[in-house]
Amino acid sequence: MKCAQEGAGRNTFPKGKASRAMYIGALNVELPKAMHALLRSIFINRNLGLLWSGQIVAKFGESLFLMALPFLALDLTGSSMAAGLVQMSSYLPILLFGLFAGAYIDRTSRQTVMLISDLMRGALVLLIPILAALNQLSALWLGLIAFAISGFSAFFVPARNAMIPELVTGSRYEREVALLKANSLVQTSEQIAFLIAPLAVGVLASLMQPVHLFGITSVTFFISYAFIWAIRTVSLPNAERANFAKILADTKNSLMRLSRNVPLRNILLITSLNNLFLMGAAVVATPVLIKNVLGKGLEVFALIELIFAVMMLLVGFLMNVFAKQVREIGYEKVWAFGLVMDGISYAPYYFCRSVEELCLYAAIHASFIILIIVPRSAMIQALAPSEDLGKVFSFLNVAVAGMIALSSAATGWLCQQIGAPAVFLGVSILAGLTGVAAWQLVAKQAGQVSVQQQVN
C-alpha cells in the first residue's frame, strides 16, 4: 500500500487525453511567462536587451580589430615604430574631436549617431581586406583607416551612454536602480565580447591571415547596426539644427556648467588622475613585466586579458543582481572603494616572479575595475542634465584617452629607469590615493547632502 501511494505521489502527470491536453496547454502558457519574467529581470526591457545584444557583437568585432591591427602593421612594415604609430592613430580622434562630439550628440538623435557610426565603421573596416586583395594596402592606409574608425567611435560611445537613460522608466528610485543595472549590462556585454574574442583569435589565426579578421569585424558592425535600428526610444531628438558655431558655443557653455557642478567636476578630475597613474601600467608595464621579468611572451599576456574578462564579467553580473543593495550602500562609496582597491591590488605585482602569481594578482586586480566603471556611469547620468549627457560622456572619453597616451609614454620611460616591478609599486600608491580623494571630495559630500535632505 505504501509503495502504491508513493508511486501515485510521483506520477503527477494527469490521465486522460483531455486532462493531458489541458496540462500541456497550461505549461505552454506558464513557461513563456516565466521566461519573459526572467529576461525582464535581467534586461529590464526590450530596448536594453537589443542594446546589450548589439554591444556584444560590436565589441567582439572591436576586439578582433584591436588585436589584429598591430600584427597586420608588423606584417606590412616589419617595424615596431610603424606599428606603434598605427596604434596611436586609434587614440588621436578622441582627443581631437571628443569634446565637440558631445555637443553634436546632444543636438541630434543619439540613436541616429550610433547607426551612422556603425554603418561607417563597418564600411571602413571592409576597406582593409579589399585594399589587401588589390595589393594596395600600406601602413599609411592602415593608419588612416584606423584614424577614421576611431573618429566614428568617438561619437558612438558617448551617444550610447547618453541614450541609456532614455531606455529606462519609473520613479526616481526605480530609475536609479534601473540605470545601475543598465550600465552593468553594457559592461557585461563588453566583457563577454572580450572573453570570446581572444579565444576566437586563437582559432582563427591558425586558419587565416590577420587581414581576413577585418572582414569578420566589418560584419559585426553591420549586425550591431541592425540591433540598434530595432530600438524604439521614447525621447525625441533636439529639433534645432546643429552647426559648427552652435557646437562650439554648446561645448564652451557645457564646460562652464561643468566647472560649477562640483561633484561632477570632481568625478571627471579624479577619473583623469586615476587613468594617468594606472593605464600605463596596464598597457605598457604588464607586457614589460611578462617579457623582461618572467621571460614569457604574448601567450601569457593573452591569458591575463582572458582572466580580466572573466573577473569583470563575473563582478558585472553580480552588480546587476545586487543593484538595489549597491544603491543602498551608495554609488559614491562603492566607486571610492573600487578606486582604492584598484590601486592597492597592483602592489603585489612588485613581488611577482611566476606566471601563476601574475594570474592570481591579475584576478584580484580585475575584480575591482567594474566597481569603478559602473557606479561612475550611474553617478554621471544622475548628476548631469539630460541635455549635457552626451558632452559629459565625451569629456570623460577625452580624459581617459588622453591619459592613456600620457601614461603609456611616461610608463615606458619609467620601466627603462627603475623597472616594471617598481613602477607597479609606485602606481599602487598613487592610484590608491585617488580613491581617498574620491571619498573626501565625492562620497563624503554625497553623504552629507543625504543627511541634510533627511533633516529637512
N, C-alpha and C positions, 0 to 999 in steps of 0.2 A: 504493500500500500504506500509506504513512504517513497519507494523508488518511483512508483507511478506518479505520485504527487510531484516529486522533484522533476520528473520528466515532463509533466504537464506544465510546471512552472517555467521550464526552459523553453518550451515550444510556444512562443508568443505570436507566431505568425497566424493570422486568422484563417479559419477554414471556410470553404465555400468560395465559388467564383465571385459572387457579389462582394463578399467581405474583403477578399484579397484585392479586388479592383479598387474598393474604397481606401484600403490601407496604402496601396501603391500610389493612388491619387493624392492622398494626404502627404506622403513622402515627397512627391513631385512638387507640392506646394511649399512644404516646410523647408526642404533643403535649399532651394534658391533663395528663400527669405533669410535663412541662416548665413548663406554665403554672401548675400548682399550686405547683411549687418556686419559681417566680419570685414569685408572690403571697405565699408563705410567707416568703420572704426580705425582702419589703417590709413586710408587715403582721404578721409573726411568727405570728399565729394568727387564727382566725375571729373571736373576740370583739373583738380590737383592730381588725380590718377593719370590723366593724359599728360600733364606736365612731367610727372615722375617718369612715365614710360619713355617720353621723348628725350628726357635728360639722360637716361641710362644709355640709349642708343647713341646720342650725340657725344657724350663723354667717353664712351667706348671708342668712337672714331677719333676724338681728340687725342686720346691716349696712344692710339696707333700712330697718329701723325707725329706726336712729340717724341716717341721712341724711334720711329723710322727716320725722322728728319736729320739728326746728326750723322747717322750711318750712311745715308744717301749722300750727304755733303762730303763725307770722307771718301766714299767710293768715287765721287766726281773729281775731287781735287787731291786727295791724299794728304791734305793739310789740316792740322788741328786748329790752326788760326782761322782758316776759312770756315771750318765747321762752327767755331765759336762766333764768328760774325753772322752766320746764318741764324744761329740760335738767338743772338742779340736782337736780330730783326723782329723776332716774335714778341719782344717787350716794348719796342720803341713806339708803336702806335698808341698803346695805352697811355704812355707818358705824354705823347703829342696831342692826342685827341680826347683823352678820357674826361677832362673837365667839361669840354664842350658837348661831349656825347650825352652827359646827364641832362643838360639844358634842352637838348633836342628831344630826348626821350620824354621829358615832362611836358612837351608841347605837341605830342602826337600819340598815336595809339602804340602802347608798348608791345602789344601782340604783333602789330604790323612790323615794328622794328625787328622783332625776333624772327618773323617769317622772312623778311628781306635778308637778314644776316645769314640765316641757314641756307637760303637759296644761293646766295653769292659765295658762301664758304664751300658749299658742295661743288659749284661750278669751278671755283678757283683751284681746289684740290685736284679736280679731274684734269686740269691742265698739265699736271706733273707727269702722269703716265703717258699722256698724249704727246707732250714735248719729247719725252724719252723715246717713244716709238718712232718719232721723226728725227731722232739724233740731234735735237736742238736744245736739250736740257743742259744747263750750266749752273754753276754756283750762284751766278748773278741772278738768273731766272728764279732759282730756288729761293734766294733771299727775298726777291721782290714779291713772289707769291706768298711766302710766309708772312711778310710785312702786311700784305693786303688782307690775308685771312685774319691776322691778329687785329687789324683795324676794324673789321666787322665784329670780331669777338668783343672789342672794347665797347660796342653798343649792345651786344646781345646780353652779356652778364648783368649789367645794371638794369636793363629792361626786364629781365626775368625776375630779379629780386624785387623790383618796384611793382611788378604785376601780382606778386603773391598775395598782398593784402586785398586785391580786387577779387580774389577767388575764395575768400572766407567770409562768412556771415555770422550773425548772432549778436548777443550782448557784448559789452566791452570785455568782461571777463572771459566769455566764451571765445571771443575773437583772439584774445591774448594767448589762451591755451592753444587754439587752432593755429595761430601763427607759429608758435614754437613747434608744433607737430609738422606744419607745412615746411618750415625751414629744415627740420630734421629729415623729412622725406627727401628734400632736394639734396642734402648732403649724403643721405643713404644711397640715392641713385648714383651719385658720383663715385662713392666708394665701391659699389657693386661693379661699376664700369672699370674702375681702377684695379679691381680684383681680377676681373675676367681678362682684361687686355694683356697683362704680362704672360698669362697662360696661353692666350691666343697667339701672341707674337712668337712664343717659343715653338709652337707647332707650325705656324705659317712661314716663319723664317727658313725652315728646312725645306719648304715646298716651293717658295718663290723668292724673287729678288725683292729687296726693300722697296723699290719703286712701285711694285704692284700693290703694296699695302695701301698706297694712297688712293687707289681705285675703290677699295673697301671703305676707306674713310669718307670718300665722296658720297657713297650710297647711304652711309649712316646719317649724314647731314640732310639728305632728301627725306629719309624716313622721319627724322625729327621734325622737319617741316610739316609733314602730314599730321603728326600728333598735335603740334601747336595750332595748326589750322582748325582742328576739330574742337579746340577750346572755345567756349562761349563766355566771354567776360561780361560783367554786369555794368561796368563803368564805361562812359563814352569818352573818346579822345577829346583833347582840347581843340575846339573848332578854330581857334586863332592860328593863322598860318605862320609857320616858323620861318625866319630868315636869319642871316648871319648876325645882323645888328642886334636883333632881339635875343638871339642865343648868347651873344657876348654880354648884353645887359642882364639877362637872366643869371648867367654864371657869376657876374660881379655881385648882383643882389643876393644870390644864394650864399656866396662866400661871406657877405656881411651878416646875413641872418645866422649863418653857422657860427660866426665868431661871437654872436650874442647868446647862442644856445649852448650854455656852459657844459651840461652833461654830454651832449652830442659832440662838441668840440673836444672834450677830454677823451671820449672813446676813440675818436679818429687819431688824436695825438698819441695816445698810449699804443694803439694798434701800429702806428708808424714806427715807434721806437722798438716795440717788440719784434716786428719783422726785420728791422735793421740789425738787431742783435742775433736773431735766430736763423733767418733764411739762408745766410751764407753757410752756416754750419750744416744745414740740411742738404744743400745742393752742391757744396764745394768740399767742406771738411769731411763729410761722410765718405765720399769716394776716395779722398786722400788717405783717410784712416784705413780704409779697406785695402788700398794698394800698398801704401808705404809701411804701415804698422803690421797689418795682418798678412800681407803678401798675397792677397787674393785679387780676383778680377770682377768683371761685370756680372757674373752669375750670382755672386754674393750680394751685390747692390740690388739686383732684381729680386732676390729673396727678401731683402729688407723692405723694399717697396711693397711686396706682397704682404708682409707682416703688418705694415702700416695700413694697408687697405682693409685687412681683416679686422684689426682692432678698431679702426674708425667706423667700419660698418657695424660692428657689434655695439659700440657705445652710441652711435647714432640711432640704432634700433631701440636701445634701452631708453634714450631720451624721448623717443616717440611714445613708448609705452608709459613712461612715468612723467609725461608732460605736465600734468596737474601738480605733482609733487615738486617738480622743478620750479613751476610758477610760484608755489607757496614759499619755497626757500628764497626765491628772488633771482631774477636773471643776472643782476649785477654781482651778487655774491658768487654765483656759480662761475661767471666769467672771470672774476678776480682770482678765485681758487684755481681755475684752469690755467691762468697765466703764470701763477706762482709755481704750480706743479710742472707745467710745460718747461719752465726754465730749470728747476731743480733736477728734473729727470734726465737732463743732459750731463750732469756731474759724473755719473758712473762711467760715461764714455772715456773719461780720463784714465781709468784703470783697465779698460778693455784690452785683452790680449788674445782673444779667440773668437771665432765666428759664433760659437754657442753663446758666449757672453754678449756679443753685439746683438744677437737675435732677441735675447731676454731684455736688454736695455731698450731696444727699439720698440718692443711690445709695450713696455711700461710707458715710454715717452709718447707713443701714438695714442694711448688711451685717454690722454688729456686734451688732445687737439680739438675734438668735437665740443668739449666743454667751453672752448673759446669761441668757435665759429658760430654755433647755433644760437646761444644766448645773445651774442653781439648783433647778429642779424635781427633778432626779435626786438632788441632794445632800440636799434636804429629805426626800425619800422614803426615803433611806438613813439619815438621822440621826434622824428622828422615829419613835417607836414606832408600830406599826400602829394601836393604839387611840387615838392622838393625831393621826393624819394629817389627819383632817377639820378638827380645831380649828386645827392649824398652818397649813393652807392658808387657812382662814378668817382667821387673823391676818394672813397675807400679803395677802389680798384687802382687808382693812380698811386695812392700812398703805398699799397702793397707791392705793385710792380716796380715803382721807383726804389723802394727799399731792397727788393731782391737784387736789382742791378748794383746798388751801392754796397750792399752786404756781401755779395759774391766777390766783388773786386777787393774789398778790404780783407775778407777771409782768406782769399788766395794769397795775398801778401803776408798775412799773419802766419799762415801754415808754413811758409818758407822761413819765417823768422823764428818762431817758437814751437812749431809742430802742431799737428791736428789735435792730439790729446789735450794740450794746454789751452787751445782755442775753445774746446768744449767746456773746460772748467771755467774759463772766463765768461763764456756765453751763459752758462747756467746761473751765474751770479747776477749778471746784468739783466737777463730776461726775467729772472725771478723778481727783481726789484720793480719791473714794470707791473707785476701783479700786485705788489704792495702799493704802488702808486694808484692802480685801479681801485683798490679797496678804499684808499683815502679820498680820492677825487670823485669816484662814481658810486661805489657800493655804499659807503658810509653816508654820503649825501642823500642817496635814494632812501636809505633807512630813516634818516631824519625827516625827510619830506613825508614819508608814510606815517610816522608817528604824529607829526603836526596835523596831517589830514584827519587822523583818528580823534585827536583832541578837539579839533574844530567841529 
